[in-house]
Amino acid sequence: MWSLLLSVQLLASCSSIALWPGAEGTTAADVVFLLDGSGSVRAKQFSVMKTFVKNLTRSLLEFNTSFAFAQYSIETIIHVNFHQFQRTGWENQVDSISQRRGRTYTADAIKTVVEELFDSSAGARPDAHRILIVLTDGKSDDASSYPNVTAQADGKNITRYAIGIGGAFSSPSAQEELRSIASSPDHVFKVDSFEALDNISSRLVKSIVFTEDSSLLCHPLPFNYTLHGLVFVPERMSWVEALHHCAERGSRLLHILDSCTQVRVEELLAMVALHRGCVEKAWVGLERCMINPHAPWEWSGGAVVGHYQRWSPSFPHKPCCFHCGQLLQEGAAPGQEHRTYRWQDACCREKLPFICAPANGTQPCQT
């Protein structure tokens, strides 16, 4: 259903490794998640870590990606290699991973992944960009082996991300260990707890999808951008034209029914901003009856706007003659990495970019 909407095309002349499907001049990516299954990770924390892995996989799945999943403690277990990854059953594959417990041999785990997963026998694609995401909650028992195994990974051109979880990484030596794992300082992420993992999802996705020498150097072209199943269409149309555009492609103008969808929209627009500059306004599926100035606001299709609402402080702007709803950019709050958006009434004839979503609703948020 999304075949006409999913691609973000970049200039063919760019030496890009951005992960857009079918984009000429780009490449695929093979991604390995290496989970910490050691005894210091509690069962509930391991479950939260798996949810984070699923959320991140879901964000990257719509690109030209393939995935593998492994965990480490005193030994490394490969649960799913690239051959075994199921694009329609992968969530069950992650859910079925059981924690092994034991001591923490992170360097040995990286060595196993480099030798056994990033290999054609495991389904790794020869021309794909190689990405390893290591999650750890503490210092390893074999840190002295990092120079050898990271050199081995560099020899296979594997981009490595290190995610340190919890207070163990407050010390300088522990932070140095994270830097040893990662390919560069920009690929080190730290969170205070497992529950805070989702706070870095947006930055991590953007770091993976865009590199400093990739699509950021391309001139923006009028093609579509997608994240979380939401599709930003930069072509400017009236609200009715945008409504028909989405419908003709089996989707609908976006309905924002909860805070999770609002966050996903803002992550999508932050991603678009990396290519095109900030998006000031965009159509969503808000509308109101034109002949009744007191009619309630609805989502296209007739559902009255419910409990979740995020109207601009200046709403309504012109209740007498504005009957369609847009997202209106606000400034970034202190400590936020991207700008926020509020809902605002607008003239339906105005030409704006817009956001389409699956006709059956957005993907459910994982808790």
N, C-alpha and C positions, 0 to 999 in steps of 0.2 A: 504494500500500500504506500510505502514511503519512497519507492524507487525514484520518483521524480523530485523528491524533496531532500533526500539525505545528503547529497554531495555538496561539499564546499570546494570549488575549483580554485586553484591557485595558478599563477603564471608558470608556464612550462619551463621558462628559463631559470626559475629559482632552483637552487640546489637544496631543496626542502626535504625535511624528514617529517613534516606534519602528517598526522595520521588520518587524513581525509580519504574516504573510500572512493576509489576510481579516479582520483585526481592525478592528472598527468604530471610527472615530475615529482611525485611523492612516493613514499614507500610504505609497506606494511610494518606492523610491529608485533613481535612476540614478547609477551609479558609474563614473568614468573613472580608469583607471590610466595615469599618464604616466611612462614609464620613461626613465632616463638612458642613451642609447646613444652617448654621446660617447667620444672616443678614450682618455680616462683610465680608462675601465672595461675591464678585461680580459675576454676571452671567457668564462672560467670564472665570473667575477663576474657577468656578464650572465646566464648560465645560472642562477646561484643566485638572482638577482633575479627571474627568470621563475618559478622554483619558489615563491618567496615570494608572488608575485602569484597563482599557482594556489592555494596554500594559503589565502590570504585570500579569494579568490573562492569557494572551496569552502565556507568557513565562513559566508559571507553569502548563498550561492546559495539556501538553503532559506527565506530571507525573500522578500518581494515586491520583488526587485531585478532590475535589468538592468545590463549591463556593456558598456564599450567600452575598447579598448586602443590606446595610441599611444606612440611613442617620439620623443625629440628629441635633436638634436645641433646641427649647423649649420642643419638644417631639421627640420620636424616631419612625421612620417609617421603617418597614421591607419591602423592595421592592421585594426581591427574597430570599426564603429560600432554603435549600439544596434539598428538594423535587422538588421545582419549577425550579431549575437551568437547563437550556437547553444547552447541549454540542454543539449543532449546531445553536442555536439562541441566545446565551448569549450576544453577542454584542448589539443586539436590546434591550435586557433586561436592559443593562446598559444605553444605549442611552435614554431610555424612563423615566429615573429617573429625576424628576423635583425638583428643589430646593424649600425647604419649607420656609426658612428664620426664623428669630426670635432670641432669646437669645441662649446661649451656655451651655447646660447641658450635659457635656461629661460623668461624672461619672454615671449619670442615664442611659445614652445610653449604657455604658458598662454593667451595671446591666441587662438591657433589653436583650442585646445580649447573655449574659451568661445564663440567665434563659430561653429565648424563642428560640434562634437559636441553641445553643449547647445543643440540646435535641433531642431525637429520634423522637419526634412528628414533628420536623421540617426537618427530614431527616438526622440528624447528625449520623454518623456511630460510633458504640460503641468502635471500636478498632482503630479509626483514630486519628492521631495526630491533635490537635486542635490549630488553629492559628487565632489570631485576629489582624488586621492591622487598627490602628486608625489614621486618618488624621485630623489635627486641625490647624487652623490659629490663635488661640489666647487662652488666659486663660479661664477656664470654670467658670460658676457661681455656681458650686456645688463641688468645689475642696475638701472641707472638707469631702466629702463622699468617696474619693478615697481609704482610708485604708479598709473600709468595702467591697467595690465592688471588689477591687483587691484581697482581701483575698478570696472572693467568687469565683473569676476566678481561683485563685491558687488551690482551692479545686476541681475544675474540670480539673486541669492540662492544662490550656489554656495558650499557649505562646503568649505574647502580644508585638506588635511592635508599637512604637509611632513615628509619623512623624509630626514634627513641621514645619509649613510653614510661612515664612515672618519674619519681624523684631520684632514681639511681643515676640519672644523667645530669645532675646538677654539678657534679665535680668536674674539674678540668680534665682529669684522665679519662673519665667516661665520655665526655664530649669529644675528646681526641679519638676515642674508639669509633664513634659515629662517623667522624671525618675520614677515618681509615677505611670504613666500609664503603662510603659514598664515592662516586666518581669525581665530585667537586663539592666545595662548600655549599653551593646553591642547592644541592640535592640532599641536604641534611634537614630533617624535620624533627621537632621535639614537641611532645604534649605532656601535660601533667598527669593524665590518667587515660585509661582505655576509653572511658566515656567521652573524652574530648577528641577522639580520633577524627570524627566527622568534621571538626572545625578546620581541618587542614585539607579536606577533600578537594575543594575548589582550587586551591593553590597547587595541589599536587597534580590534578588533571591538567591544569594549564601548563605546568612545568613539563609534563610528559608530551602534551599535544604540540606545544610550541617550544622551539629552541631558539637560542639567540642568533643562530645563523640560518634560520628556516623561514617560515612563511611571514614572519614579521617584516622581512625585507621586501616582500612583494607589494605591489600596488593593489589596493582592494578592488575586487571585481564584484559585479552585482549578482553573486550567487548566494545560496542559502547556507545558513549555519545551524547546526543541530547539537543539542545536549539534553540528556534525560528524556529523549523522545519529543522534545519541543523543538520547533523549527522557526528560526528567525528569517523572514523574507525581507530583504532590504529594498525591494522594488516598492515605490510609493504608489499607493492606491487609495481610493475612497473606502469608507468602512464597508459599504455594500460590495464593492469590487473585491476587497480582501476576503469577505465572507464567502463569495462565490469561488475565489481562487482556492481557498482551503477545501471547500466542499468538493470541487472538481477533482481533487487529489485524494479523496477519501478521508479527509480530516475535517477539523472545524476551527474557527477562531477560538483562541485560548479562553477557557473558563478557569478562574482562580478561586478554588473552593476552600482552600486551607493555607496555613502559613508555610507548609512544606513546599507547595507549588509556587508560592510567592518567592521563596528562597531560590528555588530552581530557576525561575524566570530571571532573577537578578544575577545568578551565576552564568546563565546563557548570555545575557546582555553584557556582562563583564568580559566574557570570552570574545564576543563580537567587537568590543571596544579595543581589544588588542590589535585587531585588523583595521578597523574603520574609524576609530575614535568613538567617543561616547554617543550613545543613542539617547536623544533627548525625549522623543515621544515614539510610541508604537501602539497600533490598534490591538485591542483584545475584544472578546465577545460580549461586551457590555452594551445594552441598548435600553431605550425607554420609549413608550408609546408617544407618537408625535402629536396626537390630538388631545391628550390629557396631561396638562402640566403637573398634575399631582400623581401620575402613575408611578408605580415603583420601578426601580431599576431591575432588569432581568439579564440573565445570560442567554445568548442567542439560542433559541429553541423553546423559551418560555419559562425557564426556572427562575424564580425570584431570587435575587441576591440574598444569601442566607446570613448565618451568624458571623462568618468571617468577612470582614470588610476592611479595606485599606484606602479610604478616600483621602484625597489631598486636603489640607487645612482650608484651601480656597474653594473647595467644592460646596455647592454647585456654582460654576462660573457664570453660565447663562441658562438658567432653567427654562426660560421661555422658548429657546431655539436650539439648544445643544442636546441632542438625543442619542449620541453614541459615546462609548467610553474608550479612553486611551490610558496607557501608562505614561506618567509624567515623571521625569527624572528629578530627584532631590540630590543635594550634596552628600558626600560621604561623611558619615559620622566619625568622630575620633576613634582610632583603633580599627576601623573597618577597612577591608581591602578593596571594596568596590562600592559604587554608589547604590542608593536605594531608590525605589520607585513607588509612587502613589497613584491611585486611580483618579481620573479627572474627566468631567464631561467635555465634549468637543463637538464641533460642527462635523456632521457626517460626510460632508463633501470634501473635507480637508484630505490632502494626499499624504499618507504616512506609511512607513514600513509597518510590519505586523508580525504576529506570532501565531502559527498553527500548532495544533495539538492532536493527538489521536482522537478519533471520533468517540471512542469508548472511554475516554478519560485518560489522565496521565497515569504513569506508573505509580503504584502505591509506595509510600515512604516506608523504610524499614525502621523499626524502633528497637 
